[in-house]
């Protein structure tokens, strides 16, 4: 009876490991979980106890925490001998290609651990181009030269002589050009963030 109770408890523990730990996968069905629990219990009782005996100093130095490592080894061993259990590791990868952002309860984009967002593609923020140019003529004078014909009757010939110049009044011209381009791009809250994943962050204060 005691053995059956232990088997049932171990089966529940194996099921929880399958659900919680990302690197452990057990084939669907109650019999698969019962089989894995039975193999794990057998390996832990025989080989696990032998390892604990040899590594007893390590258990003392780590206050028993080394026993967790032994249990992990036994579970990986079961995964090697049984197709019902697949142990890829006890560390699961996450956040590939993403920046880590500290959790911020006051910001809806970063208020949940392992929340992801952002984009690798840059977004052009909505904007408008305006160009203005101004050209001014500071004023100028036009000088015009002209000639009058004077006929000398005695000489029997025509003589040309310059009589003078005339200046026009100052002219001033102002030119103003204004060009406006329609709005381009798009705007959205947190739309231009790089790919990120929200994580808890702590620092040692003492």
Backbone as CSV, one residue per row, in Angstrom:
resi,resn,N_x,N_y,N_z,CA_x,CA_y,CA_z,C_x,C_y,C_z
1,UNK,0.828,-1.208,0.000,0.000,0.000,0.000,0.858,1.251,0.000
2,UNK,1.912,1.231,0.826,2.817,2.375,0.914,3.499,2.625,-0.432
3,UNK,3.846,1.546,-1.131,4.495,1.671,-2.431,3.562,2.310,-3.454
4,UNK,2.275,1.943,-3.399,1.304,2.507,-4.338,1.115,4.003,-4.089
5,UNK,1.087,4.381,-2.807,0.940,5.802,-2.468,2.131,6.594,-2.976
6,UNK,3.326,6.055,-2.785,4.530,6.735,-3.267,4.525,6.842,-4.792
7,UNK,4.070,5.799,-5.434,3.993,5.807,-6.897,3.021,6.894,-7.380
8,UNK,1.870,6.999,-6.696,0.876,8.011,-7.060,1.432,9.419,-6.861
9,UNK,2.117,9.632,-5.722,2.698,10.954,-5.443,3.764,11.291,-6.477
10,UNK,4.578,10.307,-6.823,5.635,10.525,-7.812,5.035,10.798,-9.194
11,UNK,3.924,10.153,-9.511,3.252,10.406,-10.787,2.751,11.845,-10.863
12,UNK,2.176,12.327,-9.769,1.713,13.727,-9.729,2.900,14.685,-9.883
13,UNK,4.020,14.367,-9.221,5.208,15.205,-9.320,5.746,15.245,-10.754
14,UNK,5.747,14.093,-11.405,6.201,14.025,-12.795,5.277,14.828,-13.704
15,UNK,3.969,14.744,-13.456,3.005,15.525,-14.247,3.231,17.017,-14.059
16,UNK,3.475,17.452,-12.823,3.746,18.870,-12.572,5.015,19.329,-13.275
17,UNK,6.034,18.473,-13.270,7.275,18.820,-13.973,7.024,18.976,-15.467
18,UNK,6.159,18.122,-16.008,5.815,18.203,-17.425,5.108,19.516,-17.742
19,UNK,4.287,19.987,-16.825,3.507,21.212,-17.053,4.345,22.459,-16.821
20,UNK,5.149,22.461,-15.765,5.848,23.677,-15.344,7.175,23.871,-16.060
21,UNK,7.989,22.832,-16.144,9.333,22.951,-16.702,9.272,22.844,-18.219
22,UNK,9.778,23.880,-18.905,9.689,23.910,-20.356,10.547,22.874,-21.045
23,UNK,11.611,22.387,-20.400,12.511,21.437,-21.045,12.123,19.993,-20.867
24,UNK,10.970,19.719,-20.250,10.523,18.336,-20.017,9.211,18.104,-20.756
25,UNK,9.147,17.013,-21.499,7.922,16.666,-22.224,7.648,15.180,-22.062
26,UNK,6.421,14.856,-21.637,6.006,13.463,-21.445,4.860,13.177,-22.400
27,UNK,4.882,11.999,-22.998,3.823,11.608,-23.934,2.468,11.682,-23.239
28,UNK,1.464,12.049,-24.027,0.118,12.193,-23.468,-0.410,10.856,-22.947
29,UNK,-1.229,10.976,-21.917,-1.868,9.776,-21.378,-1.392,9.458,-19.973
30,UNK,-2.301,8.917,-19.177,-1.995,8.571,-17.789,-0.938,7.485,-17.708
31,UNK,-0.997,6.502,-18.614,-0.055,5.393,-18.538,1.377,5.856,-18.786
32,UNK,1.552,6.845,-19.626,2.901,7.380,-19.867,3.466,8.013,-18.601
33,UNK,2.632,8.763,-17.898,3.088,9.382,-16.653,3.364,8.330,-15.575
34,UNK,2.510,7.299,-15.504,2.746,6.228,-14.531,4.036,5.485,-14.855
35,UNK,4.297,5.239,-16.142,5.505,4.521,-16.545,6.766,5.327,-16.235
36,UNK,6.734,6.622,-16.556,7.890,7.479,-16.271,8.124,7.563,-14.768
37,UNK,7.044,7.677,-13.981,7.189,7.746,-12.525,7.785,6.456,-11.969
38,UNK,7.377,5.326,-12.527,7.909,4.039,-12.054,9.397,3.913,-12.372
39,UNK,9.781,4.280,-13.596,11.197,4.209,-13.971,12.035,5.179,-13.138
40,UNK,11.503,6.377,-12.912,12.240,7.355,-12.120,12.416,6.871,-10.683
41,UNK,11.364,6.301,-10.120,11.461,5.793,-8.752,12.479,4.665,-8.648
42,UNK,12.511,3.775,-9.646,13.461,2.672,-9.638,14.905,3.175,-9.782
43,UNK,15.122,4.092,-10.731,16.468,4.628,-10.922,16.930,5.410,-9.705
44,UNK,16.018,6.144,-9.101,16.380,6.955,-7.930,16.680,6.071,-6.724
45,UNK,15.965,4.959,-6.620,16.162,4.079,-5.466,17.467,3.302,-5.559
46,UNK,17.861,2.944,-6.760,19.076,2.133,-6.928,20.290,3.009,-7.185
47,UNK,20.309,3.626,-8.353,21.476,4.403,-8.742,21.560,5.735,-7.998
48,UNK,20.405,6.346,-7.753,20.399,7.637,-7.069,20.968,7.549,-5.663
49,UNK,20.574,6.532,-4.930,21.095,6.370,-3.572,22.595,6.072,-3.578
50,UNK,23.063,5.356,-4.584,24.496,5.080,-4.696,25.275,6.380,-4.934
51,UNK,24.732,7.226,-5.806,25.394,8.511,-6.066,25.388,9.385,-4.812
52,UNK,24.291,9.375,-4.085,24.219,10.187,-2.857,25.233,9.691,-1.819
53,UNK,25.439,8.394,-1.786,26.401,7.852,-0.842,27.823,8.294,-1.192
54,UNK,28.153,8.227,-2.483,29.488,8.630,-2.921,29.673,10.134,-2.774
55,UNK,28.610,10.884,-3.069,28.701,12.347,-3.030,28.196,12.907,-1.707
56,UNK,28.288,12.115,-0.653,27.800,12.569,0.656,28.472,13.867,1.120
57,UNK,29.791,14.042,0.924,30.402,15.333,1.315,29.776,16.517,0.578
58,UNK,29.441,16.329,-0.700,28.821,17.416,-1.459,27.429,17.730,-0.910
59,UNK,26.725,16.702,-0.474,25.412,16.936,0.138,25.531,17.749,1.427
60,UNK,26.583,17.451,2.206,26.790,18.180,3.461,27.150,19.646,3.178
61,UNK,28.075,19.844,2.220,28.530,21.211,1.921,27.415,22.066,1.327
62,UNK,26.516,21.448,0.577,25.436,22.218,-0.057,24.139,22.154,0.734
63,UNK,24.217,21.620,1.951,23.031,21.513,2.817,21.904,20.732,2.129
64,UNK,22.275,19.706,1.383,21.286,18.836,0.744,20.850,19.269,-0.643
65,UNK,21.289,20.450,-1.095,20.867,20.931,-2.409,21.428,20.089,-3.548
66,UNK,22.521,19.417,-3.297,23.095,18.557,-4.333,22.142,17.415,-4.692
67,UNK,21.224,17.089,-3.795,20.237,16.059,-4.085,19.355,16.431,-5.272
68,UNK,19.125,17.746,-5.481,18.339,18.180,-6.644,19.069,17.812,-7.931
69,UNK,20.400,17.979,-7.908,21.198,17.626,-9.084,21.104,16.129,-9.350
70,UNK,21.133,15.344,-8.300,21.025,13.881,-8.459,19.678,13.510,-9.062
71,UNK,18.606,14.140,-8.583,17.276,13.862,-9.129,17.195,14.240,-10.603
72,UNK,17.844,15.357,-10.963,17.855,15.776,-12.367,18.587,14.757,-13.230
73,UNK,19.692,14.238,-12.722,20.432,13.212,-13.463,19.572,11.970,-13.667
74,UNK,18.841,11.560,-12.634,17.996,10.377,-12.736,16.872,10.594,-13.762
75,UNK,16.328,11.801,-13.786,15.264,12.087,-14.743,15.807,12.084,-16.179
76,UNK,17.016,12.599,-16.367,17.630,12.576,-17.692,17.955,11.148,-18.112
77,UNK,18.344,10.316,-17.141,18.618,8.912,-17.435,17.353,8.202,-17.897
78,UNK,16.234,8.473,-17.230,14.956,7.882,-17.643,14.592,8.333,-19.051
79,UNK,14.878,9.617,-19.355,14.603,10.121,-20.699,15.427,9.432,-21.765
80,UNK,16.621,8.963,-21.396,17.475,8.256,-22.360,16.989,6.839,-22.646
81,UNK,16.363,6.210,-21.649,15.962,4.810,-21.816,14.488,4.658,-22.184
82,UNK,13.704,5.709,-22.092,12.275,5.613,-22.384,11.875,6.688,-23.391
83,UNK,11.128,6.292,-24.400,10.641,7.237,-25.401,9.458,8.057,-24.898
84,UNK,8.912,7.656,-23.748,7.776,8.399,-23.201,8.199,9.717,-22.578
85,UNK,9.493,9.871,-22.278,9.991,11.081,-21.638,11.057,11.713,-22.519
86,UNK,10.926,13.015,-22.729,11.910,13.771,-23.501,12.413,14.912,-22.624
87,UNK,13.691,14.829,-22.251,14.299,15.868,-21.416,15.282,16.646,-22.271
88,UNK,14.883,17.846,-22.636,15.758,18.691,-23.457,16.684,19.543,-22.606
89,UNK,16.409,19.595,-21.329,17.220,20.415,-20.434,16.324,21.111,-19.424
90,UNK,16.946,21.587,-18.369,16.174,22.257,-17.324,16.241,23.771,-17.457
91,UNK,16.873,24.228,-18.527,16.880,25.654,-18.859,16.221,25.792,-20.224
92,UNK,15.190,26.585,-20.311,14.526,26.787,-21.595,14.878,28.172,-22.135
93,UNK,15.183,28.217,-23.430,15.578,29.481,-24.053,14.367,30.401,-24.195
94,UNK,14.603,31.678,-24.059,13.531,32.647,-24.257,14.157,33.970,-24.687
95,UNK,13.338,34.814,-25.287,13.783,36.160,-25.648,14.786,36.207,-26.779
96,UNK,14.762,35.243,-27.679,15.727,35.233,-28.775,15.560,36.470,-29.647
97,UNK,16.649,37.187,-29.868,16.621,38.361,-30.730,15.885,39.548,-30.133
98,UNK,15.734,39.592,-28.817,15.000,40.676,-28.179,15.834,41.344,-27.080
99,UNK,15.589,42.621,-26.879,16.197,43.353,-25.779,15.395,43.090,-24.508
100,UNK,16.079,43.043,-23.379,15.393,42.863,-22.105,15.002,44.222,-21.527
101,UNK,13.750,44.324,-21.117,13.215,45.550,-20.536,12.706,45.227,-19.138
102,UNK,13.092,46.029,-18.163,12.644,45.801,-16.796,11.146,46.008,-16.645
103,UNK,10.521,45.167,-15.850,9.075,45.265,-15.629,8.719,46.616,-15.016
104,UNK,7.683,47.249,-15.559,7.223,48.551,-15.085,5.711,48.476,-14.931
105,UNK,5.250,48.410,-13.693,3.815,48.269,-13.442,3.028,49.488,-13.902
106,UNK,3.700,50.628,-14.061,3.008,51.849,-14.471,2.902,52.026,-15.969
107,UNK,3.446,51.102,-16.749,3.399,51.198,-18.202,2.738,49.934,-18.744
108,UNK,1.632,50.120,-19.447,0.873,48.963,-19.925,1.677,48.087,-20.873
109,UNK,2.704,48.647,-21.518,3.503,47.859,-22.459,4.517,46.971,-21.760
110,UNK,4.845,47.304,-20.490,5.895,46.569,-19.786,5.442,46.095,-18.402
111,UNK,4.161,45.845,-18.213,3.670,45.531,-16.873,3.492,44.039,-16.614
112,UNK,3.919,43.187,-17.555,3.772,41.742,-17.396,5.078,41.054,-17.764
113,UNK,5.551,40.174,-16.878,6.790,39.447,-17.148,6.652,38.577,-18.390
114,UNK,7.698,38.528,-19.210,7.783,37.773,-20.454,6.855,38.322,-21.542
115,UNK,6.299,39.496,-21.318,5.530,40.148,-22.370,6.479,40.619,-23.469
116,UNK,6.076,40.469,-24.715,6.926,40.859,-25.833,6.258,41.945,-26.657
117,UNK,7.064,42.645,-27.427,6.542,43.705,-28.278,7.653,44.287,-29.122
118,UNK,7.350,45.413,-29.773,8.336,46.069,-30.614,8.439,45.405,-31.979
119,UNK,9.266,45.985,-32.822,9.431,45.471,-34.180,10.838,45.761,-34.666
120,UNK,11.361,44.842,-35.460,12.687,45.041,-36.043,12.655,46.043,-37.185
121,UNK,11.467,46.366,-37.683,11.313,47.318,-38.776,11.013,48.704,-38.228
122,UNK,11.820,49.684,-38.627,11.619,51.048,-38.160,10.359,51.634,-38.789
123,UNK,9.654,52.452,-38.019,8.437,53.112,-38.488,8.699,54.605,-38.579
124,UNK,8.358,55.197,-39.706,8.538,56.632,-39.887,7.433,57.363,-39.128
125,UNK,7.826,58.210,-38.215,6.855,58.949,-37.411,6.152,59.980,-38.287
126,UNK,4.864,60.161,-38.065,4.094,61.121,-38.838,4.698,62.516,-38.731
127,UNK,4.892,63.167,-39.883,5.530,64.484,-39.883,5.171,65.231,-41.166
128,UNK,5.450,66.540,-41.168,5.189,67.401,-42.315,6.428,68.217,-42.623
129,UNK,6.800,68.297,-43.910,7.921,69.121,-44.342,7.398,70.471,-44.829
130,UNK,8.017,71.543,-44.398,7.677,72.874,-44.877,8.945,73.598,-45.287
131,UNK,8.955,74.129,-46.522,10.129,74.853,-47.024,9.713,76.268,-47.403
132,UNK,10.442,77.267,-46.930,10.153,78.671,-47.226,11.427,79.362,-47.678
133,UNK,11.358,80.100,-48.778,12.518,80.844,-49.258,12.097,82.259,-49.614
134,UNK,12.992,83.211,-49.461,12.703,84.612,-49.743,13.878,85.229,-50.479
135,UNK,13.566,85.916,-51.590,14.582,86.590,-52.396,14.214,88.057,-52.501
136,UNK,15.123,88.971,-52.168,14.860,90.411,-52.216,15.892,91.107,-53.100
137,UNK,15.438,92.045,-53.902,16.326,92.881,-54.719,16.577,94.168,-53.950
138,UNK,17.813,94.454,-53.566,18.076,95.651,-52.740,17.909,96.974,-53.507
139,UNK,17.633,96.919,-54.786,17.500,98.156,-55.570,18.689,98.353,-56.492
140,UNK,18.476,98.987,-57.606,19.547,99.164,-58.577,19.218,100.341,-59.497
141,UNK,20.234,100.832,-60.193,20.085,101.935,-61.152,20.420,101.451,-62.544
142,UNK,19.666,101.939,-63.516,19.954,101.691,-64.915,20.549,102.960,-65.517
143,UNK,21.702,102.883,-66.158,22.327,104.021,-66.834,22.213,103.829,-68.340
144,UNK,21.651,104.841,-69.000,21.418,104.776,-70.444,22.233,105.884,-71.134
145,UNK,23.053,105.497,-72.097,23.787,106.490,-72.901,23.101,106.717,-74.231
146,UNK,23.098,107.954,-74.720,22.463,108.223,-76.007,23.290,109.277,-76.745
147,UNK,23.089,109.380,-78.046,23.822,110.291,-78.921,22.852,111.166,-79.711
148,UNK,23.247,112.414,-79.953,22.518,113.304,-80.852,23.380,113.580,-82.080
149,UNK,22.781,113.735,-83.226,23.518,114.081,-84.441,23.545,115.601,-84.606
150,UNK,24.739,116.148,-84.757,24.886,117.587,-85.013,25.532,117.771,-86.376
151,UNK,24.863,118.490,-87.243,25.368,118.692,-88.609,26.143,119.990,-88.697
152,UNK,27.367,119.881,-89.159,28.213,121.063,-89.362,28.115,121.437,-90.856
153,UNK,27.371,122.551,-91.190,27.149,122.943,-92.579,28.431,123.348,-93.271
154,UNK,29.331,123.969,-92.511,30.550,124.434,-93.139,31.479,123.295,-93.474
155,UNK,31.497,122.316,-92.604,32.424,121.214,-92.852,31.884,120.247,-93.879
156,UNK,30.579,120.338,-94.063,29.971,119.461,-95.068,29.928,118.028,-94.636
157,UNK,29.961,117.898,-93.391,29.899,116.515,-92.890,29.082,116.473,-91.614
158,UNK,28.722,115.295,-91.189,27.965,115.113,-89.942,28.910,114.720,-88.826
159,UNK,28.736,115.335,-87.691,29.561,114.976,-86.527,28.662,114.404,-85.442
160,UNK,29.099,113.338,-84.825,28.336,112.714,-83.744,28.953,113.085,-82.414
161,UNK,28.164,113.469,-81.498,28.700,113.820,-80.180,27.769,113.302,-79.099
162,UNK,28.335,112.841,-77.938,27.554,112.331,-76.800,27.024,113.517,-76.013
163,UNK,25.729,113.517,-75.773,25.110,114.629,-75.090,24.943,114.428,-73.593
164,UNK,24.920,113.190,-73.111,24.733,112.985,-71.667,24.151,111.615,-71.349
165,UNK,23.843,111.369,-70.040,23.267,110.109,-69.578,22.010,110.366,-68.780
166,UNK,21.233,109.331,-68.601,20.003,109.451,-67.822,19.896,108.248,-66.894
167,UNK,19.537,108.478,-65.647,19.369,107.422,-64.649,17.897,107.195,-64.353
168,UNK,17.519,105.900,-64.325,16.141,105.597,-63.925,16.053,105.621,-62.407
169,UNK,14.846,105.684,-61.904,14.661,105.656,-60.454,14.960,104.254,-59.917
170,UNK,15.280,104.172,-58.614,15.599,102.889,-57.986,14.383,101.962,-57.994
171,UNK,14.638,100.693,-58.341,13.563,99.696,-58.362,13.871,98.617,-57.333
172,UNK,12.879,98.154,-56.632,13.059,97.107,-55.623,11.984,96.034,-55.802
173,UNK,12.430,94.783,-55.840,11.491,93.679,-56.065,11.681,92.620,-54.980
174,UNK,10.625,92.143,-54.337,10.683,91.077,-53.339,9.952,89.839,-53.822
175,UNK,10.577,88.661,-53.659,9.968,87.404,-54.097,9.918,86.462,-52.896
176,UNK,8.785,85.888,-52.599,8.633,84.950,-51.489,8.000,83.668,-52.011
177,UNK,8.637,82.505,-51.680,8.156,81.206,-52.142,7.908,80.315,-50.927
178,UNK,6.762,79.707,-50.801,6.433,78.808,-49.688,5.963,77.478,-50.256
179,UNK,6.576,76.377,-49.755,6.233,75.036,-50.243,5.876,74.144,-49.062
180,UNK,4.805,73.410,-49.128,4.378,72.508,-48.061,4.121,71.128,-48.641
181,UNK,4.688,70.080,-47.969,4.497,68.692,-48.392,3.503,68.032,-47.441
182,UNK,2.628,67.234,-47.972,1.602,66.588,-47.153,2.224,65.674,-46.100
183,UNK,1.485,65.431,-45.042,1.948,64.613,-43.927,2.308,63.204,-44.386
184,UNK,3.455,62.686,-43.888,3.921,61.351,-44.234,4.099,60.528,-42.957
185,UNK,4.174,59.202,-43.103,4.449,58.326,-41.965,3.203,58.026,-41.156
186,UNK,3.415,57.384,-40.006,2.312,57.030,-39.117,2.782,57.125,-37.677
187,UNK,1.850,57.333,-36.786,2.174,57.470,-35.365,1.337,56.494,-34.547
188,UNK,1.969,55.889,-33.543,1.272,54.982,-32.629,2.104,54.848,-31.368
189,UNK,1.461,54.592,-30.242,2.162,54.456,-28.975,3.088,53.252,-28.993
190,UNK,4.351,53.460,-28.635,5.371,52.401,-28.569,5.566,51.680,-29.902
191,UNK,5.251,52.359,-31.015,5.340,51.699,-32.316,6.765,51.605,-32.832
192,UNK,7.665,52.428,-32.327,9.021,52.453,-32.865,10.031,51.849,-31.892
193,UNK,9.594,50.896,-31.081,10.488,50.221,-30.147,11.118,49.008,-30.821
194,UNK,12.359,48.670,-30.469,12.963,47.452,-31.001,12.297,46.227,-30.368
195,UNK,12.497,45.036,-30.906,11.916,43.833,-30.296,12.383,43.687,-28.849
196,UNK,11.451,43.480,-27.908,11.821,43.416,-26.496,11.037,42.316,-25.788
197,UNK,11.533,41.958,-24.614,10.826,41.048,-23.721,10.952,41.601,-22.314
198,UNK,9.864,41.581,-21.576,9.827,42.154,-20.230,10.325,41.122,-19.224
199,UNK,11.241,41.522,-18.373,11.809,40.622,-17.359,11.853,41.341,-16.023
200,UNK,11.961,40.560,-14.965,12.214,41.124,-13.648,13.697,41.471,-13.536
201,UNK,14.012,42.584,-12.928,15.398,42.970,-12.729,15.598,43.390,-11.275
202,UNK,16.653,42.865,-10.693,17.025,43.246,-9.336,18.500,43.603,-9.305
203,UNK,18.883,44.368,-8.341,20.298,44.662,-8.117,20.607,44.542,-6.634
204,UNK,21.811,44.167,-6.360,22.222,43.993,-4.967,22.414,45.361,-4.327
205,UNK,21.805,45.578,-3.177,21.897,46.863,-2.509,22.817,46.843,-1.307
206,UNK,23.254,45.671,-0.873,24.151,45.605,0.294,25.023,44.370,0.179
